[in-house]
Amino acid sequence: MTALTEASARPAHRDPQVLRWLGAFTASTLGDSVYYLALSWAAVSSGTPAQAGLVMAVSAVPRALLMLVGGVVADRYGPRRVVLASDAVRCLVTLGLAATLFLAVPGLWVLAAVALVFGVVDALFLPAVGALPPRIAERDQLARVQGLRGLAYRLGAVLGAPLGGLAVALGGSATAFGVAGLLFALSLPLLSALRLRPLPREDAVRDGTALRDLADGLRYLRGHRVLGPLMIVVLLSDLGFVGPLNVGLAILSAQRGWGASGIGWILAGFGTGAGAASLLLAVRGRVPRAGAVSGWTMTVGAVSIGALAFTAHLPVAVAVALSVGLFAGLSGALVNALVQTECDPAHLGRVTAVSSLASLGIAPLSFPVTGAAIGLWGAAPVFAVSAAICALAGVYTLAVPALRRAELPGG
């Protein structure tokens, strides 16, 4: 009993279980960043820009189509097993591609095949990695775990691109793919050492067919007073957010004469703000009135998104992007923490799959719409509409009583 009490009182950043998971997640995130840079470089070097773009887009199709299936697999067979298998496949595929590139010059179809495999693996990996925290940490530490995960993701995004660029400069795409494979390999012993706490109904999800499990998960989500509305919030906030940040910034920088370095500075400002929000949650462990705070920060962050299109000077744009990262990062981390704490762990893979589908499957469809709209009407009205959609997510959060009153457990 004493050992159990000490384990439950241990903060997440001192828990060996959490630190193993965090190390594996960081290594996997770094590997992903290096892989995507190596893939884009290899595709551009082997074909036309249009062909390279097609190779980069191939992975999006299976990821979107199979994401819900990935949630069922995570709940049915256990998230650690799925994450372990996913990183093992990515390790073998990238190391195999590195060896192939060292020995020959394969066609674009080989790169497209690898991208397709990664899309399938991502559809399995993303729901599973989201379902792991409640199996390794106490419920009152899950908000801290989300903060730590946010920091690890930012670290991977910041360090992964320079690491991949250095590998390409030293030995070409083959070396970069080799580095990515080694990073994926680094996650495997850390994941293998995780000890997951059993669920109260460990085999319940395996009783029916996969289709029945999926339907059961969707019914659970629809009937939950907090999780159902949270999925609407995730979809609205990402629909309003990803277009301006991924497409609009490049067009805005070109129109303002800031160039590629300007995009880099703006993204650095955004990353700094988002990292600060993750650090706040990791340190505090709990934000009082989490539902209301997430609604207000979404709304204020939406104002900052709209303001980006009206800034004529790069330093001001960087400062505005920092505020976007801070408010959007905090609201996103709080939403993820609420998903983790509100959801029955037996359904978390399927719930995470729905959330990931909204973020990574549906929201990116706004990319071409954003670009075309800016071409027709200019940046200012498009950024304003995107900001209004984000603000709608915040207002909806505040308008739904169950969301507005949602709380994180103490820790």
Stockholm file with secondary structure:
# STOCKHOLM 1.0

chainA/1-411         MTALTEASARPAHRDPQVLRWLGAFTASTLGDSVYYLALSWAAVSSGTPAQAGLVMAVSAVPRALLMLVGGVVADRYGPRRVVLASDAVRCLVTLGLAATLFLAVPGLWVLAAVALVFGVVDALFLPAVGALPPRIAERDQLARVQGLRGLAYRLGAVLGAPLGGLAVALGGSATAFGVAGLLFALSLPLLSALRLRPLPREDAVRDGTALRDLADGLRYLRGHRVLGPLMIVVLLSDLGFVGPLNVGLAILSAQRGWGASGIGWILAGFGTGAGAASLLLAVRGRVPRAGAVSGWTMTVGAVSIGALAFTAHLPVAVAVALSVGLFAGLSGALVNALVQTECDPAHLGRVTAVSSLASLGIAPLSFPVTGAAIGLWGAAPVFAVSAAICALAGVYTLAVPALRRAELPGG
#=GR chainA/1-411 SS CHHHHHHHHSCGGGCHHHHHHHHHHHHHHHHHHHHHHHHHHHHHHHSCHHHHHHHHHHTHHHHHHHHHHHHHHHHHHCHHHHHHHHHHHHHHHHHHHHHHHHHCCCCHHHHHHHHHHHHHHHHHHHHHHHHSHHHHSCGGGHHHHHHHHHHHHHHHHHHHHHHHHHHHHHHHHHHHHHHHHHHHHHHHHHHHTCCCCCCTTTTGGGSSCHHHHHHHHHHHHHHCTTHHHHHHHHHHHHHHHHHIIIIIHHHHHHHHTCHHHHHHHHHHHHHHHHHHHHHHHHHHSCCTTHHHHHHHHHHHHHHHHHHHTTCCSHHHHHHHHHHHHHHHHHHHHHHHHHHHHHSCGGGHHHHHHHHHIIIIIIGGGHHHHHHHHHHHHCHHHHHHHHHHHHHHHHHHHHHSHHHHTCCCCCC
#=GC SS_cons         CHHHHHHHHSCGGGCHHHHHHHHHHHHHHHHHHHHHHHHHHHHHHHSCHHHHHHHHHHTHHHHHHHHHHHHHHHHHHCHHHHHHHHHHHHHHHHHHHHHHHHHCCCCHHHHHHHHHHHHHHHHHHHHHHHHSHHHHSCGGGHHHHHHHHHHHHHHHHHHHHHHHHHHHHHHHHHHHHHHHHHHHHHHHHHHHTCCCCCCTTTTGGGSSCHHHHHHHHHHHHHHCTTHHHHHHHHHHHHHHHHHIIIIIHHHHHHHHTCHHHHHHHHHHHHHHHHHHHHHHHHHHSCCTTHHHHHHHHHHHHHHHHHHHTTCCSHHHHHHHHHHHHHHHHHHHHHHHHHHHHHSCGGGHHHHHHHHHIIIIIIGGGHHHHHHHHHHHHCHHHHHHHHHHHHHHHHHHHHHSHHHHTCCCCCC
//
